[in-house]
Amino acid sequence: MKFVDEALIDVAAGDGGNGCVSFRHEKYKEFGGPNGGDGGRGGHVYAVADVNLNTLVDFRYARRYEAKRGQHGMGSDMFGAAGDDIVLKMPVGTIVTDADTGDVLYELLVPGETILLAKGGDGGFGNMRFKSAINRAPRQKTPGWPGEKKNLKLELKVLADVGLLGMPNAGKSTLIAAVSNARPKIADYPFTTLHPNLGVVRVGPEQSFVIADIPGLIEGAAEGAGLGHQFLRHLQRTRLLLHVVDIAPFDDGVDPVAQAKAIVAELKKYDAALYDKPRWLVLNKLDMVPADERAARVRDFVKRFKWKGAVFEISALTREGCEPLVQAIYQHVRAQQVADRPVVEVDPRFASTPLSAAD
């Protein structure tokens, strides 16, 4: 299935039904009075976050969503039925924006979260609403109110705790396949990854985090070159970035330090907030470096790259060094989750007091 992370849709809630003008006609009741009912409300348009979806591809082909209008009011004090609502299932992480103004309207961040995209119009009043001591035979009614109509832009940002950053063919897909349940396509040519891949890394019972493999960046990505710039938005919600570097590139003339600096420069150009996120350096493909040269090559890279943060030496292919990396990531993500947890103030009236031994 094609990965689609942007879509434009039109939603239209249903119009309200019109009110009814009617009078009671029964035998032996000369002045039956008004009995025209109100119209029913129009159908609403809802969006619900579905954890089973991971793409907006359905909205690429069906762009118009229109709810039913409310039924008109009828005689005998009968109100019109409400129009049927429409529920649109969207992936968790979808941002809903007004396509005309660019204002962000909603964000679906919690599985099962439901939002109202367009409100149905209220039904009109029937003539029974206008009955009074002075006006005993009203012939007034009101039409139904129109439903809301909106042009919306849907944008998907995958919800991952950790994002992989690096040049094409740096080994990001191999790493996510080695530590998680994801099975991305892997080959020995650039741009193998054409869309983000999500993987769940199991650290222990009820201990896990989500890692995202983003298509590789190249120099000029912030201006639109290559594929990675299309997916950099998916890194904005991560808690940690892993800068994966191929320490043993196939081409003799390629300098890993120059490539790594180019990635950092593109990241800073794209989004300063993304550049300021916690970032660890992961030197990959150590299995292709002779054992007696590894320490010297790593020291040389760190010195020339002028890196002062965390450094991990791994081989995603042989899984050497992957377990310490996974454990360190989990501890960092867990600490961030605890720090971001809101503080709930407890009302003293409902605060529990510990029971004494006598109790």
Disulfide bonds with the S-S distance in Angstrom:
none
